[in-house]
Amino acid sequence: MNNANISGNANITIQEVSNSTITLNVNGEIREIQNQLTELKAVLKNLDVTNIKYENKIYNIGHINEANFGIVTSSKVFNGVLTKELILLLKEKLRPGAFLNNLPPEDKDNWETIRQHLKDAQNILEDSFIWVIGWEIRRLFSIGNDREKRMETKIDEYISHCFSTYRVTLQLAIYIFISKLWDEKSRDKDIDTNKKPIRNFFTSNRAFKLVELRDLLQALIDIFNKNQLAYPVEKTELGDIQEFLQPDSKFNKACIELEKLEAMDPAKEVYGLGHCHTAEISLTAILATFRLFTNYQLITLKKIEYEESRYCAARYIKELNILEKREAKNLMRILKYDKVPALTYSVFFRNETKAINLFPFLLDYNALTNETDFQIYFYECREGESDLRYFSIKNEKNEIISYMATASDSLEINSEEQKNELQKNIRLDLVARQFDEAAKTILGTSMNFRPKGSDNKVIDFKNL
C-alpha cells in the first residue's frame, strides 16, 4: 500500500495533525492548512490529486466525509471507535466500569490507541453481548487486529463482516418481535398483520437485503404500536422507540450508510479505508441502539423427561444448554426439575424476568440432532417447496433443512442407530411444521410444504 500510485502530479502526505491545523508534505514542500475536511479537499482538488497518505495508510479523498474525518486524521486503529464507544455505553456494568476505573490516568483519554488496553476492552465486549452478537464482534476484532493481511484484503473482510454483524443484529430483533406477534395473533385474530415485509419473510425464496430487514423490523414495531401490544421486552430496554422509526434518526442514518456500502457496484468502485471507517462508525451506532442485547442470553431447552412414580407427584426433568459468548468456555449445561411442562428444542431469548421462544426462526441444530455442543441457525428464507434455508452462525454458511414427512406413529426399531436417525428426522420435520403454524397464524395461509423427493401432492399440515 505504501508504494501505491498517487493521482495527479503531486505526492501528498499528512505529516502532522493538531486540533486546529493539518501539516501537509507536498512533494517535499511543507504546507499548513486548517484542520477541516473542506480545506483538505480543496487542496487536493487544486492539485488534481485523489489519494492522500497518512502514516502507513492511503485514503481516497472521495471516501472521506465529515463522519469519518476524525478517524482519518487520528492515530486510531481498526475497531478503536467501536470498542471505545461501546465500552463507554456499558460503563455502568461491572466489567466495563472496572476497566475504565483501572486505567492509568495518563491513558484515560486515548486508551483505545494503546494496543493492550484495546485488547482488554475487546475481550470485555465479546462477553458483554448476547452470544450471537458477541461472536460476530469477536470476528470483527480478529480481522481488525490481524497484522499479516494485505490492507486490501483486510478492508474487504472488515466491511463484509460489518454487514454480517448488522444483519445478525437485525435478524435477532426481528425473530423476537415476530415470535411475540405469533403469540399475540393467536389470541386476537383481528390484529392486521397483512404487511408486505411480513409476507415476504415467510414466502421469499431469497435472503433479504439489509434494507429489507430494516423495513421488516419497522413494520413489526408499527404493528405493535398501532395495536397497543406490549413489546416483547421492556419498553425501557428498547430506549427511544422512535429511533427505529424516524427516517432521520441516528440509528436509521447509520443503517443507510451500511446499506449504501452493501449496494456499491464492485465493478465500478472498490472499498477503501475511508469506507472501513464509515462502516465501523455506522455499526457502532447500530449496536448502541440495541443495548438490550447486553441484558439477555440464549438458552436451548434440549431435552425434557417426564418422571412419575407411585405416590409421588409428576415432574419434568429439563436439560438446558446456556449459550456462552466465548469459544474457550465449556458449554454450560443445567438440569432443572419442576412441575411445569415446556416446549422441547426451543431456543429462548431470556433474562431473569422474560423468556421468548424463538423456534423455528432461530434454531439450535445440534439439539435437534442430539449433539452435545450447540449450533445456532438463523432463518434466511424458503427454498423451493420442501426446504428452509438457514445461516449457521459458527460456520458462516447456508444450511438447508428439508421437510421429509417422516412417519411418527408406532414403528419397530431394529437398532439404536435407526432409532436415532428416525428421531432426528422427526425433529427436523418439526421445524417445517412449526414454520407453517406461524405462517398460518400470522398470514392466515398455509405454507403447504412438499416432502423432499416426493411426487405426491403438496402436504397441508392441518390435515395431518
Residue pairs with C-beta under 8 A, 6 or more apart in sequence:
1 56
1 57
1 58
1 150
1 151
1 152
2 53
2 56
2 58
4 51
4 58
6 12
6 49
6 50
6 51
6 52
6 53
7 48
7 49
7 50
7 51
8 47
8 48
8 49
8 50
9 47
9 48
10 26
10 27
10 47
10 48
10 49
11 26
11 27
11 53
12 24
12 25
12 26
12 43
12 44
12 47
12 49
12 51
12 52
12 53
13 24
13 25
13 52
13 53
13 54
14 22
14 23
14 24
14 25
14 52
14 53
14 54
14 55
14 73
15 23
15 24
15 25
15 30
16 22
16 23
17 23
17 35
17 73
17 74
18 35
19 35
20 34
20 35
21 32
21 33
21 34
21 35
22 32
22 33
22 34
22 35
22 39
22 40
22 73
23 30
23 31
23 32
24 30
24 31
24 32
24 33
24 43
25 31
26 47
31 43
33 39
33 40
33 43
35 73
37 64
37 65
37 66
37 69
40 52
40 61
40 64
41 61
41 64
44 50
44 52
44 61
49 61
50 60
50 61
50 62
51 58
51 59
51 60
51 61
52 58
52 59
52 61
53 59
54 72
54 73
55 75
57 151
57 273
58 273
59 72
59 272
59 273
59 274
60 272
60 274
62 274
63 272
63 273
63 274
63 275
63 278
64 72
64 274
65 274
65 278
67 257
67 278
67 281
68 274
68 277
68 278
68 281
71 80
71 81
71 277
71 280
71 281
72 274
72 277
74 113
75 110
75 113
76 112
76 113
77 113
77 115
77 118
77 144
78 143
78 144
78 145
78 154
78 158
78 276
78 280
79 118
79 122
79 140
79 141
79 144
79 145
79 280
80 112
80 113
80 118
81 112
81 277
81 280
81 281
81 284
82 140
82 280
82 283
82 284
82 287
83 112
83 118
83 121
83 122
83 125
83 141
84 111
84 112
84 121
85 284
85 288
86 125
86 128
86 284
86 287
86 288
87 96
87 99
87 100
87 121
87 124
87 125
88 96
88 100
89 288
89 291
90 96
90 125
90 128
90 291
90 294
91 97
91 100
93 128
93 294
95 124
95 127
95 128
96 121
96 124
96 128
99 120
99 121
99 124
100 108
103 111
103 117
107 114
107 117
111 117
111 118
111 121
112 118
112 121
119 145
122 137
122 141
125 134
125 137
126 134
126 135
126 137
126 138
126 141
126 325
126 326
127 134
127 325
127 326
128 134
128 294
128 325
129 137
129 287
129 293
129 294
129 325
130 172
130 293
130 294
130 296
130 297
130 298
130 325
130 349
131 297
131 298
131 323
131 324
131 325
131 376
132 168
132 172
132 298
132 323
132 376
132 378
132 393
133 165
133 168
133 169
133 172
133 287
133 290
133 293
134 325
134 326
135 325
135 393
135 394
136 161
136 164
136 165
136 168
136 169
136 393
137 165
137 287
138 326
138 327
139 161
139 164
140 158
140 161
140 162
140 165
140 283
143 149
143 154
143 157
143 158
143 161
144 154
144 158
146 154
149 157
151 273
152 270
155 271
155 272
155 273
155 275
155 276
156 271
158 276
158 279
158 280
159 261
159 271
159 275
159 276
159 279
162 258
162 261
162 279
162 280
162 282
162 283
163 210
163 258
163 261
163 262
163 279
164 396
165 283
165 287
166 210
166 255
166 258
166 282
166 283
166 286
167 210
167 213
168 378
168 393
169 286
169 287
169 290
169 293
170 210
170 213
170 214
170 217
171 213
171 378
171 379
172 293
172 349
172 362
172 378
173 217
173 290
174 201
174 213
174 216
174 217
174 220
174 361
175 349
175 358
175 361
175 362
175 378
175 379
176 232
176 233
176 349
176 356
176 358
177 217
177 220
177 221
177 224
177 232
178 198
178 201
178 220
178 361
178 438
178 442
179 232
179 356
179 357
179 358
179 361
180 229
180 231
180 232
180 356
181 191
181 193
181 220
181 223
181 224
181 229
181 442
182 438
182 441
182 442
184 191
184 227
184 229
185 191
185 193
185 441
185 442
186 441
188 227
191 223
191 227
191 229
192 223
192 226
192 227
193 223
193 442
193 443
194 443
194 444
195 219
195 223
196 219
197 212
197 215
197 216
197 219
198 216
198 219
198 220
198 442
198 443
199 443
200 208
200 212
200 216
201 208
201 216
202 382
202 435
202 438
202 439
202 442
202 443
202 447
203 382
203 447
204 381
204 382
205 381
205 382
205 383
205 384
206 381
207 380
207 381
207 389
207 391
208 216
208 380
208 381
209 259
209 262
210 255
210 258
210 259
210 262
211 255
211 259
214 252
214 255
214 259
217 244
218 244
218 245
221 241
221 244
221 245
222 245
223 229
224 230
224 231
225 241
231 238
231 241
232 354
232 356
233 292
233 296
233 354
234 354
235 241
237 291
237 292
237 295
238 244
238 292
239 289
239 291
239 292
242 249
243 249
243 250
243 251
243 252
243 289
244 251
244 252
244 289
246 252
250 285
250 289
251 285
251 286
251 289
253 285
254 281
254 282
254 283
254 284
254 285
254 286
255 282
255 286
257 278
257 279
257 281
257 282
258 279
258 282
258 283
258 286
261 271
261 275
261 278
261 279
264 271
287 293
295 351
296 349
296 350
296 351
296 354
297 322
297 323
297 350
297 351
298 322
298 323
298 347
298 348
298 349
298 350
298 362
298 376
299 320
299 321
299 322
299 323
299 347
299 348
299 350
299 355
300 320
300 321
300 323
300 345
300 346
300 347
300 348
300 364
300 367
300 374
301 318
301 319
301 320
301 342
301 343
301 344
301 345
301 346
301 347
301 348
301 367
302 319
302 320
302 321
302 344
302 345
302 364
302 367
303 318
303 319
303 344
303 367
304 316
304 317
304 318
304 319
304 341
304 342
304 344
305 316
305 317
306 314
306 316
306 317
307 314
307 315
307 316
307 317
308 314
308 315
313 339
314 339
315 337
315 338
315 339
316 337
316 338
316 339
316 340
316 341
316 342
317 335
317 336
317 337
318 335
318 336
318 337
318 338
318 342
319 333
319 334
319 335
320 333
320 334
320 335
320 336
321 331
321 332
321 333
321 334
321 364
321 367
321 374
322 331
322 332
322 333
322 334
323 364
323 374
323 376
324 331
324 332
331 372
331 373
331 374
343 357
343 359
345 359
345 363
345 364
345 367
345 368
345 427
345 430
346 357
346 358
346 359
347 357
347 358
347 359
347 362
347 363
347 364
347 367
347 376
348 355
348 356
348 357
348 358
349 355
349 356
349 358
350 356
359 431
359 434
360 379
360 388
360 430
360 431
360 432
360 434
360 435
360 438
361 378
361 379
361 438
362 376
362 377
362 378
362 379
363 376
363 377
363 379
363 390
363 401
363 431
364 374
364 375
364 376
364 377
365 375
365 376
365 377
365 390
365 392
365 399
366 372
366 373
366 374
366 375
367 374
368 424
368 427
368 428
368 430
368 431
369 424
369 427
369 428
370 420
370 423
370 424
375 392
375 394
375 395
376 392
376 393
376 394
377 390
377 391
377 392
377 393
377 399
377 401
378 390
378 391
378 393
379 388
379 389
379 390
379 435
380 389
380 390
380 391
380 398
381 388
381 389
382 388
382 389
382 447
383 389
383 400
385 448
385 449
385 450
385 458
386 402
386 403
386 449
386 450
386 451
386 452
386 453
386 454
387 400
387 401
387 402
387 403
387 452
388 400
388 401
388 403
388 431
388 432
388 435
389 398
389 399
389 400
390 398
390 399
390 400
390 401
391 397
391 398
391 399
392 398
392 399
401 428
401 431
401 432
402 428
402 452
403 429
403 432
403 433
403 449
403 450
403 451
403 452
403 459
404 425
404 428
404 429
404 451
404 452
405 429
405 451
405 454
405 459
406 422
406 425
406 426
406 429
408 426
408 429
411 422
413 419
413 422
432 447
432 449
433 461
435 447
436 446
436 447
436 448
436 449
436 461
437 461
439 445
439 446
439 447
440 446
440 447
440 462
446 460
446 461
446 462
447 461
448 458
448 459
448 460
448 461
449 458
449 459
449 461
450 456
450 458
450 459
451 459
